[in-house]
Amino acid sequence: MRNAFKAYDIRGVYTKDFNGSDVYKIGFFLPGLLNADTVLVGHDVRTSSPEILEYLCKGITDSGADVHVAGECTTPMIYWATARYNYQASVMITASHNPAHYNGLKISGAEALPVGFDTGLSELLERAENRIPQPATIPGTYSTFSFRDDYLNFLKPYNSDFSNLKIAVDCSNGMGSLLIRDLLGEQPLYLYEERDGTFPNHQPNPLEPENVKDLSELVLKESCDIGLIFDGDADRVMFVDENGAFIQPDMMIAVLARYFARKGMKGKAIQDIRTSKSVTASVEEQGFSMHMWRVGRAYAALKLREIGGLFGGELAGHYYFRDFYYSDSAYLAALIILGEVKRCRENGQTLSQLIESISRYKGTGEINLHIDRKTEAMEALKEAFTAEEEATAFYDFDGYRIEFAEWWFNVRPSNTEPYLRFLAEATSSEILEDRRKKALKILEPYIISAAHAH
């Protein structure tokens, strides 16, 4: 069970990294941990989700707490309902973008605050490992809870008439299809809309280029203005332009800024430590103050709330909103971004031209390297480059982000996988390629295998 407890959530191969007995204990001890007398639970369509739901609900009710089961949901729906209906605890059963044999639990507390390893999961693990459940004399009750109409009504003000846009949508056989026709209607071209937890057409991870290939081909074939692709639990959405080219997800933070600026809203925004300097500059030019923080909802949602921020996003395609209880929502991001693309098309500007107007740096994308001696490798990079030229900025709250006059890099250990992740940006392709080669040469002695770049 311990292997399944990650920085942001509980996740692993079901029956290997954790099992039904573990899920029962998690359900049993969770209400006490979060002082909850009722727990909201939703789930995705993975084949193991019904079994996990059964064990989880039994644990919750045996503890004496009630459980409200929302059924099939996107992960952001559970975040929203947790805060909207004042639950003190919620669980979404999902493994997000991981392959079909994985599953997991995303836990939130009151006001949809994320429960990560540093904010409750470590204590939950300790209780589950060291205490024997003693069922309550009076068990809790089980009931179902539907809020679909309320949720659609919440999203309604962000929706527009997109009839002048030709849109393609890849639902990845995941939860993205749940409400997509309610939101966008019958006009878009839909791919892999059937919810199927075996993910028969491609893995539900849009950051892997092979998983976006079918969407790109459809956009080109049908001359679409934009393509959208959701991950497995629809907390992330990513985009391709009219040429079928994948758009680096952090670029869309700048597109969101256009929307809020146009609405006359000012304030603070957040980005993660990997975010392009192009995005930072664009967002700040539109009147917002940009704050950089750690990767992952367990950190980003808390930071946005702490600074009273308006919106923000991450390189991985999460987009956070103050008005979504400081949580991430793929549907909300998609509606806002489609609205901005619609306005651009009305003014004769394509999506690729919009992104080109934002992008000022050349980037490597995130390169994943299988490295066990992560700390040593990171130190080697830092020492080599800072000895060579003077740094203009240095951040060390999530790996290292070190900025120089004409380029910068971030190197950070994965919180969920055995990888060291590296990316760099530069003012020119020549400088970028030179620094990329140098970085990989420095890291070469530590690399077990190179994975891939996003």
N, C-alpha and C positions, 0 to 999 in steps of 0.2 A: 504493500500500500504506500509506503514512504516514497517510492519512486514516482508515484503519480501526483504527488503534491508539488506543484510548480510555483513560480513567482507570482503568477496571475490567477491561477485556477488549479483544479484537480483534473489531470488528463493523462491518458495512457492507453495501452492496449487492454481492452476489457477481457477479464479472466486471466490475464498475465500480470499486468502492473497493479490492477485492483480487481476485486470481484464483488459478488452480491453481498457477501457478509460484511465487507468493508463499507459498501454503500449503506447498508442497514445501520451500521455504527455511526457513519457520518450523519445520516438522517436523525438518529436518536440523540446525538450530542449537539447538533446544530441549534435547536431552539434555545437551549440553555446558554449556549455561547453568545447568542445575539439577543437574548431576553425577548424571545418571540413566542407568543401564544398561538400564532397562525403562520404558516409558511406557504408562500405562493410557489408553484412548481410548473414549469413548462418544459417541452422537449422537442427535439428535432426528429428526423425520420430515419435515423440510423437503426439498423436491425436489432441492435442491443438496447435501444432506448426504452422499449416497453418493459423489459426485464429490470433495468436499472430503476425505472419509475416505480415499479412494484416494491422493490427492496427499500427504496428511499422513503416512499409513503408509509410503509410498515414501520420503519424506524421512527419517523416523525410522530405518527399516531401512538406508537408504544411509549413514547416519551411523555405523552399526555397533551401534546400540542395538536392543533387541527391542521389539516392540509387542504389547500384550495388548488386544484389541478386545472390549468388553463389549456391543456392539450398541446397540439402542435402549434409552435410559435416561432417567430424569429427571436433571436436573443435580445435585440433592442426592445421588442414588445414587452418582455419580462422586466427589463430595466424601467421602462416607462410606467408599467402597471404597479411596480413595487412602490414607486414614489407617489404616483397619482392616487392610489387607494390606501396609502399609509401602512403598507406591510413593514414589519420589522425585519423580515428575512425573506429571501427568495432564492430559488435554485433553477438554473437553466441546464437541462441535460443535453450536452452537445460536446463534440470535439472540434467544432468550428471548421477549419480548412484541412484537418488531418484526414488520412485515408480512412476507408470504411470500417476497418477493424478496430479503430480507435473510438473512444468515447470519453466523456468527462462531465464535470460539474462546474458551472460558473456561479459563484455565490455572491449575493449582494445583501447589504444590511439596510437599515432605515434610510430613506431618501435616496435609495439606489446607490448608496456608497459601495464601491467595490471592496470585496474582502479578498486580499492577497495574502501571500505567505507572511508578510510583515505586519498585516493588520487583522489577523485572526486565524488564517489557515494553519499556522504552526501550532497554535493552541488547540485547534480542532484535531489535528493529527495526534497531539500528545494525549488528549482525552480518549480518542478512538483506539489508540494503541495500549493505553494503560488502565482503562476502566472497563468494568464489565457492566453492560446495560442491565438495569433492573427496571423492567416495564412498570409503568404507572398503574396504580389501582384502577383508575378510570382512564381508559385510552381516549385519545383525541378522535375527532371525526374526519371523515373524508368527504369532500364535495367538489363539484366542478364549478368553474368560474369562467365566463366568457365576457370579453371586453372588446371584441372586434369592432363593433360600430363606434364605440367611444374613441378607439384608436384612429379609425379612419376619419372621424370628425376632427380630431386633433391635427391630422396631416392636411386636411382640406385647404386651409388658408395658404399653404405652400404650393399647392397644385396650380397648374395653368392649362390653357388650351394649347396643346403641343401639335395641333393638326398641321402646322407648317413645317414640322420637323419629321424627317424619316429616321426612326429609331429602331435599333436592334437590341434585344435583351437576351443574355444568356443566364439562365437561372441555375445552371450547374447541377440540375436535379436535386437541388437543396431547398431551403426554406424561402429563398428569394421569390419563388412563384406564389407564395401564400396569398399575398394581397396585391400583386403587381398589376393584375387586370382591373382590380378595383381602382387603382391609382392612375394607370396609363390607358386603360381601355383596350379596344380590339385593334387599334391601328398599328402599333409596333409589330415588328417581326420577332417572334419568340423562339428561343432555342432551349431544348432540354428543360421543359417546363414541368414535366412529370416529377413529382417528389419521389425519389428512390434512394434509399440509404445505402445502396451498393455503389452509387455513383457510376453508372455503366458507361457514360460517354467520355468523361474526363474527371480527374481529381478536382475537388471543390476548392482549389487554391489558385486564384487568379494571378498570383505573383509568379507562377511558373509559366514561361512563354508557351509551352505546348498546350496548356489549358485554355489559352486565349485564341489559339489558331482558328478554330471553327467560327468564332465570333468575327474575327478580322476578315475571314473569307466571305462571310455573309454580308458584312458592311460594304465590302468592295463589290461583290456581285450585285447587290441591290441598290448601290449608290446611296447608302445611308449617310446622314449627317453626323451620327454618333452611335457608338455601341456601348452598352453597359454590361458588366458581368459581376454577379454576386458570388461571395464565398458560401460555404456550406450552411452557416447559420444566419446569413444575411446581416451580420454586423459590419461587414465591409463591402464596398462597391468600388469598382475600378472601371476605367473608360478606355475606348479606342477612338481615334479621330476618323474623319471621313476617308482617310487613306488606309485605314486598318491598322495604323500604328498605335501601339500601346503608349498611354500617357503615364509618365511617372506620377504616382498618386499624390505626392506632396504638392505638385503643381496646382491641384484643385483647391488647396487651401487659399491660394490667391484668387481663384474664381469665386469661392465663397465670400471672400472679402469684398469683391465687387458688389455682390448682392446686399450685404449689410451696409456698405457705404451708400449705395443707391437708396436704401431705406432711411438714410440719415442717422444710422446707428453708429456710435463710436465706442471705443474702449479698448480692452485688451484681448489678445489672441494667444494661443499656444501652438508650439511646434515641438517635435521631438529633436533629439540631438543629431539626427541624420538629415534633417531637412535642408534643402537647397538654399543657398544664399540668395538665389533669384527670387524665391518665394518670400523670404524675409523682407527683401527690399520692396517687392511689389505690395505686400500687405501694409508695410509701414508708409509707403507713398499714398496709400488710400486712407491714411489717418489713424491707423491702429498701432498700438504698442505690442510688439511681439515678445513673448517669453518662451525661452527654451527649457525643456525638461526631459525627464527620462522616458524611455519607450514603454508602451503598454498601458491599457486602461487602468490598471491598479494604481498607476502613478498619474496619468494624464487627467483622468476625471477629477481626482483629488486636487491637482494643481489648478485646473480651470476654476473649480469652486473656491479654492483658497484665494486666488487673485481677483475673483469676481469677473472672470473673463466672459466674453461673448460667444466665442467659437474657437475652433482649432482643429488640428489634424496631425496625422502621422504619415510617414513614408509608406507604411503597410496598408494604407487605405481606410483607416479609421478616421471618422470626422465627428467632433464633439460639439455640443451646442448647449448653451446656458438654458435655453428654453426646452431642452430635452432632459432636464434635470442633470445637466453637466455630463451626460452620457453620450455614447456614440450611436448614430443611427444611419444605416445605409439608405433606407427609403427617404429620409428627410434630406440627406445630402444629395441624393439623386434628383429629387424634385427641384431643389434650389439650383443645382448645376444645369439641369435641363432648361430651366427658366432663363438662365444667363446665356446659354448657347442659343436658345430661341431668339433672344434680343440681338445677339451677334449676327445671326443669319438674316434677321430683318434689316440689319445695317450693312449687309453684304460681306460680312466677315465669317470665314469658316472656323471650325474648332481648332484646326492645326495652326491657323494664323493667330488665334487668340493665345494659344499656348506659346507660340513663338514670340509673341509680344511680352510674355512674362519671363521666358527663359533667357538668361544672360550668361550662364556658366555651362561648361561641358562636364558631364559626370560619368563615372564608371558604372553606376548602379551598385547595388550591394553584392559583394562577392563573399560567398560562404566558404570557409576553409576549415577542414577537419583538423583541429589542433587540441591536444590535451593540455600542454603547458601554456595556457592562455595568458596568464599574467606575465610570464617571461617574454612571450612573443610581443605583447603590447608594449612592454618596457623597451624592448629592442627597437621597435618602430619609433617610439617617442625619443629615445636617446639619439638615434641616427639622424633623424630629421631636424631636431632642435639644435644639434651640434653643427648642422650644415647651414641653416638660416634662422633668422630671428622670428619667433612666433609673435603674431599680433594679437592672438586671443587663445586662451587655454581653458578647457572645460573637462572636469573629471568626475562628474556625477553619474555617468553611464558609459564606462570605458573612457576613452579619450576623444575629444574633438579638439584638434590643434589647427589653428588658422595662420596662414602666412600671407604675404603681400599678394601673391598671384594664385594661390590655391589653398585648399584645406583638406583634411582627412578626418574620418571617424573610424575608430576600431573599438569593437565592444564584444564581450562574450555573450553568446545567446543564453537567454534565461530558460529556454525549453529544449534546446538541442545541443549536441556536442560540437558546436561550431564557434569559430571566431569570425565575426563579420567585419568586413572592411569596405569602405567606400571613400571616394575622393571626388573633388570638383576643382576645376581650374578655369582660368580666363581664356585658355585656348586648348585645342585638341593636342597640340604638340607638347605643351607643358603637362597636360593630364597623362599622356602616354608615357612620358619620361618618368613621372612620379609613380605611376602605377607599376612600371617595370621595377623601379628601385624598391618599392614596398614589397613586392612579391619576392624579390631576391633576398631582402632582409628576413622575410618570414619563411623562406624555403627550408631552413634547417628544422623548423618546428612543425611543418605541414605533414599530416598523415595522408590526407587526400584533399584535393580541391573539389569543391562541390559545384556551385554555379553562381552566376551573377543574375540578379533580378533586373 
